[in-house]
Amino acid sequence: MHAPESAPDSVPDQQALARVGTMVRERLAADPSVYRIENDRVELFAVGDFLSLAECKTLCTMIDEVARPSSLHELDYAAGFRTSYSGDLDPSESFVKGISRRIDDLMGLDPAIGEAVQGQRYLPGQQFQPHNDWFYTSEKYWSLEEARGGQRSWTAMAYLNEVDAGGATHFTDLGFQIEPKPSVLLIWNNALPDGRPNESTMHAGMPVLKGAKYVITKWYRTRQWR
């Protein structure tokens, strides 16, 4: 007898996204340190005290050293859609490597599919307007991203400091905001359980009104990150 053929993807990387989604979902459900943020539309989780305050302070200093005006495939900084400063942290640096590996281990994912940890800094008035982390495969940039590792599966984002005012993460389709609290790690699945991109993951980095906001983000693909 021949093994049944896999069902074809109706969207790029659908089967891989479903497989990775199941793997991480089961891993997080079994971890008592992980809190599920209940809603009906997005798999969204939080981990308190994921980083120590000393680690947060070190990461903030590292971000200051690499921060440059943030950009997007479609828009440059001057467009005003994403006005933070950001930069990739050196993946070969031992401290960064340790933080990155802890995120991998928490989620049970192969480090090879993880992008470099990116640091972001928001000063007063800076923001990231509503967006999804997954890629729109109809856009010209998709051929590049497909070759670099395929669709983004999960996002892990850690807050690093107290923000004097503003700077919440607003899940616009879900209708709630998450205030930045240092050392808290947010995790969400960018796909639906069946592997289709989840439109309800639309989120925004609300403008900082006073002080500054520092975060690190690590995105995961469906294949090896190149």
C-alpha positions as CSV (number, residue, x, y, z in Angstrom):
1,M,0.0,0.0,0.0
2,H,1.1,3.5,-0.7
3,A,1.1,6.1,2.0
4,P,-1.5,8.8,1.4
5,E,-0.2,12.0,-0.1
6,S,-0.3,15.1,2.0
7,A,-3.0,17.5,1.2
8,P,-1.7,20.4,-0.8
9,D,-1.4,23.8,0.9
10,S,-4.2,26.2,0.0
11,V,-1.9,29.0,1.1
12,P,1.9,28.9,1.2
13,D,3.4,27.0,4.1
14,Q,-0.1,26.1,5.5
15,Q,0.8,22.6,6.6
16,A,4.0,23.7,8.2
17,L,2.3,26.5,10.1
18,A,-0.3,24.0,11.3
19,R,2.4,21.6,12.4
20,V,4.4,24.2,14.2
21,G,1.3,25.6,15.8
22,T,0.3,22.3,17.3
23,M,3.9,21.7,18.6
24,V,4.1,25.1,20.4
25,R,0.5,25.0,21.6
26,E,1.0,21.6,23.4
27,R,4.4,22.8,24.8
28,L,2.9,26.0,26.3
29,A,-0.2,24.2,27.7
30,A,2.1,21.9,29.7
31,D,4.2,24.7,31.2
32,P,2.7,26.1,34.5
33,S,4.7,29.3,34.1
34,V,2.7,30.2,30.9
35,Y,-0.6,32.0,31.2
36,R,-3.2,31.8,28.4
37,I,-4.8,35.2,27.7
38,E,-8.3,34.1,27.0
39,N,-10.0,35.1,23.8
40,D,-11.7,33.3,20.9
41,R,-9.6,34.5,18.0
42,V,-5.9,34.4,18.7
43,E,-3.6,32.0,20.6
44,L,-2.0,34.5,22.9
45,F,0.1,33.7,26.0
46,A,2.2,35.6,28.6
47,V,5.0,34.6,30.9
48,G,5.8,36.8,33.9
49,D,9.4,37.4,35.1
50,F,10.8,35.7,32.0
51,L,13.8,38.0,32.3
52,S,15.5,39.4,35.4
53,L,15.6,43.2,35.8
54,A,19.4,43.1,35.4
55,E,18.9,41.3,32.0
56,C,16.4,43.8,31.0
57,K,18.8,46.7,31.7
58,T,21.6,45.0,29.8
59,L,19.3,44.5,26.8
60,C,18.2,48.1,26.9
61,T,21.9,49.2,26.7
62,M,22.5,46.8,23.8
63,I,19.5,48.2,21.9
64,D,20.8,51.7,22.3
65,E,24.0,50.6,20.6
66,V,22.3,49.1,17.5
67,A,19.1,51.2,17.2
68,R,18.5,52.8,13.8
69,P,15.3,54.1,12.2
70,S,12.9,51.2,11.7
71,S,11.9,50.2,8.2
72,L,9.4,47.9,6.5
73,H,9.4,46.2,3.1
74,E,6.8,48.6,1.7
75,L,7.5,51.8,3.5
76,D,10.5,53.8,4.7
77,Y,10.8,55.5,8.0
78,A,9.6,58.9,6.7
79,A,6.2,57.4,5.9
80,G,5.4,57.5,9.7
81,F,3.9,54.0,9.9
82,R,6.7,52.6,12.1
83,T,8.6,55.3,13.8
84,S,10.6,53.4,16.4
85,Y,14.3,52.7,16.3
86,S,15.4,49.1,16.0
87,G,18.3,46.8,15.3
88,D,19.2,43.1,15.4
89,L,21.2,42.0,18.4
90,D,24.4,40.1,17.7
91,P,23.4,36.4,17.6
92,S,26.9,35.3,18.3
93,E,27.2,37.3,21.5
94,S,27.0,35.0,24.5
95,F,24.4,37.0,26.5
96,V,22.1,37.4,23.5
97,K,22.6,33.7,22.6
98,G,21.5,32.7,26.1
99,I,18.3,34.8,26.0
100,S,17.5,33.6,22.5
101,R,17.9,30.0,23.5
102,R,15.7,30.4,26.5
103,I,12.9,31.6,24.2
104,D,13.5,28.6,21.9
105,D,13.4,26.2,24.8
106,L,10.2,27.7,26.3
107,M,8.5,27.2,22.9
108,G,10.1,23.9,22.0
109,L,11.3,25.2,18.7
110,D,14.4,24.5,16.7
111,P,16.8,27.5,17.0
112,A,17.4,27.2,13.2
113,I,13.9,28.5,12.4
114,G,14.3,31.5,14.6
115,E,15.2,35.0,13.3
116,A,17.8,37.0,15.1
117,V,16.5,38.8,18.2
118,Q,15.5,42.3,17.3
119,G,15.6,45.2,19.8
120,Q,13.2,48.1,19.5
121,R,13.2,51.5,21.2
122,Y,10.2,53.9,21.3
123,L,10.6,57.5,22.4
124,P,7.8,60.0,23.0
125,G,5.5,60.2,20.0
126,Q,6.9,57.1,18.4
127,Q,4.7,54.2,17.4
128,F,4.0,51.2,15.1
129,Q,0.7,51.5,13.5
130,P,-1.6,48.4,13.2
131,H,0.1,45.5,11.4
132,N,0.4,41.8,11.2
133,D,3.7,40.0,11.7
134,W,3.0,37.4,9.0
135,F,3.8,38.1,5.4
136,Y,1.3,38.9,2.7
137,T,2.2,36.4,0.0
138,S,0.7,38.5,-2.7
139,E,3.3,41.2,-2.2
140,K,6.5,41.5,-4.2
141,Y,8.6,40.9,-1.0
142,W,7.2,37.4,-0.5
143,S,9.7,35.8,-2.9
144,L,12.6,37.1,-0.8
145,E,10.9,36.0,2.5
146,E,10.0,32.6,1.1
147,A,13.7,32.1,0.3
148,R,14.8,33.3,3.7
149,G,12.7,30.8,5.7
150,G,9.1,31.1,4.6
151,Q,6.1,32.4,6.5
152,R,6.4,33.6,10.1
153,S,4.7,31.2,12.6
154,W,5.1,32.5,16.1
155,T,6.1,35.8,17.7
156,A,7.8,36.2,21.1
157,M,8.1,39.7,22.5
158,A,9.5,40.8,25.9
159,Y,9.0,44.2,27.6
160,L,12.2,45.5,29.1
161,N,11.3,48.6,31.1
162,E,8.6,50.6,32.9
163,V,7.1,53.2,30.5
164,D,6.0,56.5,32.1
165,A,2.9,56.8,29.9
166,G,1.6,55.1,26.7
167,G,3.3,52.4,24.7
168,A,0.7,49.6,25.1
169,T,0.4,46.8,22.6
170,H,-3.0,47.1,21.1
171,F,-4.6,44.0,19.5
172,T,-7.0,46.0,17.5
173,D,-9.3,43.2,16.3
174,L,-9.5,41.8,19.8
175,G,-10.3,45.1,21.4
176,F,-7.8,45.1,24.2
177,Q,-4.5,46.6,25.1
178,I,-1.6,45.1,27.1
179,E,0.4,47.5,29.1
180,P,4.2,47.1,29.0
181,K,5.6,45.6,32.1
182,P,9.3,44.8,32.4
183,S,10.3,41.1,32.2
184,V,7.0,40.0,30.8
185,L,7.1,37.8,27.6
186,L,4.2,37.8,25.2
187,I,3.8,34.9,22.7
188,W,1.3,34.5,20.0
189,N,0.6,32.3,17.0
190,N,0.4,34.3,13.8
191,A,-1.6,31.5,12.2
192,L,-5.0,29.8,12.8
193,P,-4.9,26.2,14.0
194,D,-5.3,25.0,10.4
195,G,-2.3,27.0,9.3
196,R,-3.9,29.9,7.5
197,P,-2.6,33.4,8.5
198,N,-4.7,34.8,11.3
199,E,-6.1,38.3,10.4
200,S,-7.0,38.8,14.1
201,T,-3.4,39.1,15.1
202,M,-3.4,42.7,13.9
203,H,-1.7,44.8,16.6
204,A,-0.1,48.2,17.1
205,G,2.6,49.6,19.3
206,M,0.7,52.6,20.7
207,P,2.5,55.9,20.9
208,V,4.8,56.4,23.9
209,L,3.5,59.6,25.6
210,K,6.2,60.0,28.2
211,G,9.5,58.2,28.8
212,A,10.7,55.4,26.6
213,K,9.7,51.8,25.7
214,Y,12.2,49.0,25.1
215,V,11.3,45.6,23.8
216,I,12.9,42.6,22.2
217,T,11.2,40.5,19.6
218,K,12.0,37.1,18.1
219,W,10.0,35.8,15.1
220,Y,10.0,32.1,14.0
221,R,9.6,30.9,10.4
222,T,8.5,27.5,9.0
223,R,11.9,26.6,7.7
224,Q,15.5,27.4,8.4
225,W,16.1,31.1,8.8
226,R,18.7,32.4,6.3
